[in-house]
Each structure stands twice: as structure tokens, then as C-alpha cells.
Amino acid sequence: MSQSRGKKIVSGPESTTVELPPSGPRMSSPHKHPIVPFDYSRPSLNRFYCWLAMPLFRLFNAIYFSRRILRGRERIPKKGPVILALNHPAVADAFLLSAYLSQRRLVYLMAEEELFFDRFPFRLIASLIRPLGAFPVDRRLLVDRRAIDYAIDRLAEGELLALAPEGGTERGWGLLPFRSGFAQLALRARERRIQTGASADVQIVPAAVAYRETARGLRTKKAMRFRAKAGVLIGDPFSLESFLDPEKKNGQIADEIAEFTRNRVSELLRELQQVL
């Protein structure tokens, strides 16, 4: 799960501001494998497929994990545009979240493009998660405008979008800084809804995901081994309206939203790790 904010491109611990041409310049590829083609012109989520697949995913999660702590699903608004902003400790987050949230509402997932590699087993993974609403963000581009526009379209339509503002998988380094691109998505979706006469209220829901099978708080490449413990804790939603200020630019507002969201996710993560 990954996104960028406007002209600010984050690479590792440092950030660089650059002017972007309309199409977004190419970067040297971080991998050698092509990505499975994805149609950004229409929604990928197949509701009939979800109806069939979600019980199987819930069964898989029940078998694979020795213990699951899943709390707060009822806090997600049933209707309207919502961004679920969460940390991203492992690839399995997509399966765990989709299965848990589907009993409340279906969710679109902004996913790392590595899950859409055109080779086994990623080709199989892509075929499973694409109809669940997952779509790739190509990090070989400085700004993947197709994925950004796709996410804004889904929010403008009043859908639930899940993403990781950290911009990637943590892999044991703890909660990473939040990029403010997700807040920019929310602000642009709000503007789109105002133009169409729909409700302008776009809500953000913080959430924490954690796995435990080693020392508390330690995540390694073995974190997803069979019979690990898994937890999802969803916090209270908040509206963009409380952050809007005509005296501030969108970039400043987005930064404030990102910082507030990260603090809430950090609190939820500490609470979740105590009970795992």
C-alpha cells in the first residue's frame, strides 16, 4: 500500500521536491518482473466474488492464526466516502482486513505493485485480491497518476478505501512516518463530491494491525509463520471538516491530518500489542 503527496517525493529517510511532468517520469525499476495489467478505467471490486470468497478467507484466517483479536469494525461508517488509514506490517494484511471488514462493508485496497508481479506465486495472489478491490500502485513511477485518480474516483463514489500512509511494509522497524498523500486524496475527493452536489463529508478511520509470535513488538520475516497471533483494532472516525481552514494551504492541512492520524494509529498499535 503506497501513495505520494503532490510534488513531495519521499525516498528512504530523505525527501526531495521536484517538478513533475503530466505523465510522471520513469524511475529505475526496483524489480525485474513485469506487473500484471490492471484496468484503471473501471472498479475492480466484484461483489459476487466477494460474497463467495470472504467466508473462505475467514476460514483460512481461523485456521492459519492461533489467535485473532478483531475489534472496532462497528466504528466504520456504513455509508459515504471513508479512508481506512493503517500500519502495514505484512502482506497478509489484505486478506485479514478484507475478511474482517466485509461483514460491515466492502473495501478497496491500495496495494504495493509487488503483489501484482506477473510470475508465480504473485500472479495467483493478484488474481485473488484484484476482484476483492485491491489495485496496484506502481512505484517505478515518481507519481502513479492512474492509481491516484482511481482512488479519488472510488472515494468520490462513496466507497471505503484502505491504505497504508507509511508507503510500504514495516518489516520490523516499527511505525514509519506517515506520508500525507492519503490526506490529499481525501481533500481532492471532497472537492469532487462538492462539484457533483454530493455530501462533502469525507471521513478517515485510523486502524492498527499487528502480529505476534516472537518477543513483544518484534516483527521479522518469520512473523507470518503458521499459528501466529494476529490482531486488528479500528479506532474512531474523524472528519476532514475539523481540519479545514481558509487561511491554510491544502499541503499544510494534509500534513496536519497525517500527523494526527499517525498519533491515533500509534495509540491503537500500543493498545493492540498489549493484548496480543
C-alpha positions in Angstrom: 0.0 0.0 0.0 1.6 3.2 -1.1 0.9 6.8 -2.2 2.7 10.1 -2.7 1.7 13.7 -2.0 1.7 16.3 -4.7 5.2 17.3 -5.6 6.9 15.9 -2.5 8.5 12.6 -3.2 9.8 10.6 -0.3 12.6 8.1 -0.8 14.0 6.5 2.3 14.6 8.9 5.2 15.0 11.9 3.0 12.6 13.8 0.8 13.1 15.8 -2.4 10.8 18.3 -4.1 10.7 18.1 -7.9 8.5 19.4 -10.7 6.6 16.6 -12.3 5.5 16.4 -16.0 1.9 15.4 -16.6 2.6 11.7 -17.1 5.1 11.2 -14.3 8.7 10.4 -15.2 10.0 6.8 -15.0 12.3 5.6 -12.3 14.8 2.8 -12.5 12.7 -0.3 -11.7 13.1 -1.7 -8.2 12.4 -5.2 -9.6 12.9 -7.2 -12.8 9.5 -8.6 -13.1 6.6 -7.1 -15.1 3.3 -6.2 -13.4 0.0 -8.0 -14.2 -2.0 -5.5 -16.3 -4.7 -3.6 -14.4 -7.7 -1.8 -15.8 -7.9 1.6 -14.1 -10.9 2.7 -16.2 -13.5 0.9 -14.0 -13.9 -0.5 -10.5 -12.2 -3.9 -9.9 -14.3 -5.0 -7.0 -16.6 -7.9 -7.8 -19.4 -8.1 -5.2 -20.4 -11.6 -6.2 -16.8 -12.8 -5.9 -16.6 -11.2 -2.5 -19.8 -13.0 -1.4 -18.2 -16.3 -2.4 -14.6 -15.7 -1.3 -15.0 -13.9 2.1 -16.2 -17.0 4.0 -13.3 -18.9 2.7 -10.9 -16.2 3.7 -12.4 -16.1 7.2 -12.0 -19.9 7.4 -8.3 -19.6 6.2 -7.6 -16.9 8.8 -9.2 -19.0 11.6 -7.0 -22.0 10.6 -3.8 -20.1 10.0 -3.7 -17.9 13.0 -3.7 -19.4 16.5 -5.5 -16.3 17.9 -7.2 -13.4 16.3 -8.2 -10.2 18.1 -10.5 -8.2 15.8 -12.1 -5.2 17.3 -13.8 -1.9 16.2 -15.4 -2.9 12.9 -18.7 -1.2 14.1 -16.9 2.1 14.1 -16.6 2.2 10.3 -19.4 4.3 8.8 -21.8 2.2 6.8 -22.1 4.8 4.1 -20.2 7.6 2.5 -16.5 8.0 1.5 -14.1 6.7 4.1 -10.3 6.2 4.2 -9.1 3.5 6.5 -5.5 4.5 7.4 -3.5 1.8 9.0 0.1 0.5 9.6 1.3 -2.3 7.2 3.4 -5.0 9.0 2.8 -7.8 6.5 1.4 -8.8 3.1 -1.3 -10.8 4.9 -2.9 -7.6 6.0 -5.0 -7.5 2.8 -6.6 -11.0 3.5 -7.1 -10.3 7.2 -8.7 -6.9 6.7 -10.9 -7.9 3.7 -12.3 -10.9 5.5 -12.9 -8.9 8.7 -14.4 -5.7 7.2 -16.6 -7.4 4.6 -19.2 -8.1 7.3 -19.5 -4.3 7.6 -18.8 -3.1 4.1 -16.6 -4.0 1.1 -13.3 -2.2 0.8 -10.9 -1.1 -1.9 -7.3 -1.7 -1.1 -4.4 0.4 -2.4 -1.7 -2.3 -2.7 2.0 -2.4 -3.4 2.7 -3.3 -7.0 4.9 -6.2 -5.9 1.7 -8.1 -5.2 0.9 -7.9 -8.9 4.1 -9.4 -10.2 3.5 -11.4 -13.4 5.1 -14.6 -12.0 4.2 -17.3 -9.6 3.0 -17.0 -6.8 2.3 -13.3 -7.2 0.1 -13.9 -10.3 -2.1 -16.1 -8.2 -2.2 -13.5 -5.4 -3.2 -10.8 -7.8 -6.0 -13.0 -9.2 -7.3 -13.4 -5.7 -7.1 -9.9 -4.4 -8.0 -7.9 -7.6 -11.7 -8.8 -7.6 -11.7 -8.1 -3.8 -11.0 -4.4 -4.7 -7.2 -4.4 -4.5 -5.4 -2.2 -7.1 -1.6 -1.7 -7.6 0.4 1.5 -7.1 3.4 1.3 -9.5 6.4 2.6 -7.5 8.5 2.6 -10.7 6.8 6.0 -11.3 7.5 9.0 -9.2 3.8 9.6 -9.1 1.4 6.9 -10.3 -1.4 9.2 -11.5 -3.5 6.3 -12.7 -3.7 4.8 -9.2 -4.3 8.2 -7.6 -7.1 9.1 -10.0 -8.6 5.6 -9.4 -8.5 6.1 -5.7 -10.1 9.5 -5.9 -12.9 8.1 -8.2 -13.7 5.4 -5.7 -13.9 7.9 -2.8 -16.0 10.3 -4.8 -18.4 7.4 -5.4 -18.7 7.0 -1.6 -16.6 3.8 -1.2 -14.3 2.7 1.5 -10.6 2.8 0.7 -7.9 1.2 2.8 -4.3 2.2 2.5 -1.0 2.5 4.5 0.3 6.0 4.8 3.7 4.6 5.7 4.2 3.9 2.0 5.3 0.3 2.4 5.7 -2.7 4.7 7.3 -2.0 8.0 9.3 -5.3 8.3 10.2 -4.9 11.9 11.2 -1.2 12.0 8.2 0.0 14.0 5.7 2.6 12.8 7.2 4.6 10.0 6.5 8.3 9.3 3.1 8.9 7.5 3.2 10.4 4.1 0.4 13.0 3.7 -0.7 11.7 0.2 -3.7 9.9 1.7 -5.0 13.2 3.1 -4.5 14.9 -0.3 -6.7 12.1 -1.8 -9.4 12.8 0.8 -9.3 16.6 0.1 -9.5 16.1 -3.7 -12.3 13.6 -3.3 -14.2 16.1 -1.1 -13.8 18.7 -3.9 -15.1 16.2 -6.5 -18.2 15.5 -4.4 -18.9 19.2 -3.9 -18.8 19.6 -7.6 -21.3 16.8 -8.1 -23.6 18.0 -5.4 -22.9 15.1 -3.0 -22.2 15.3 0.7 -18.7 16.8 1.2 -18.0 14.9 4.4 -15.1 12.5 3.9 -14.1 10.6 7.0 -10.8 9.0 8.0 -10.7 5.9 10.2 -7.3 5.1 11.9 -6.6 1.4 12.4 -3.7 -0.8 13.7 -2.6 -4.3 12.6 -0.2 -6.4 14.5 1.2 -10.0 14.6 2.9 -11.7 17.5 4.9 -14.9 17.6 8.3 -13.6 18.9 9.1 -11.0 21.6 6.6 -8.3 22.1 6.7 -5.7 19.3 9.3 -7.6 17.3 8.4 -8.3 13.7 10.7 -10.4 11.5 10.3 -12.2 8.2 9.1 -15.2 10.2 6.3 -13.0 11.6 3.7 -14.7 9.4 4.6 -18.3 10.2 1.8 -20.8 10.8 -0.3 -20.3 14.0 1.0 -16.8 14.7 -1.3 -14.4 16.6 -3.0 -11.6 14.6 -4.9 -8.5 15.7 -6.8 -5.6 14.1 -8.0 -2.7 16.1 -10.1 0.1 14.5 -10.4 3.5 16.0 -13.0 6.2 15.9 -13.6 8.0 12.6 -12.9 11.7 12.2 -14.0 14.2 9.6 -11.8 16.4 7.4 -14.1 19.3 8.2 -12.4 19.9 11.6 -9.1 20.5 9.9 -10.2 22.8 7.1 -9.0 26.4 7.4 -9.3 29.0 4.6 -6.1 30.6 5.9 -4.1 27.4 5.2 -3.0 25.7 2.0 -4.0 22.1 1.2 -0.5 20.9 1.8 -0.4 22.3 5.3 -3.8 20.8 6.1 -2.8 17.4 4.7 0.4 17.4 6.9 -1.7 18.1 10.0 -4.2 15.3 9.1 -1.3 12.9 8.5 0.3 13.7 11.9 -3.0 13.4 13.7 -3.7 10.1 12.1 -0.3 8.7 12.8 -0.7 9.6 16.5 -4.0 7.8 16.6 -2.6 4.7 14.9 0.3 4.7 17.3 -2.0 4.7 20.3 -4.1 1.9 18.8 -1.0 -0.2 18.0 0.3 0.1 21.6 -3.2 -1.0 22.9 -3.3 -3.9 20.4 0.2 -5.2 21.3 -0.7 -5.3 24.9 -3.5 -7.8 24.3 -1.8 -10.0 21.7 
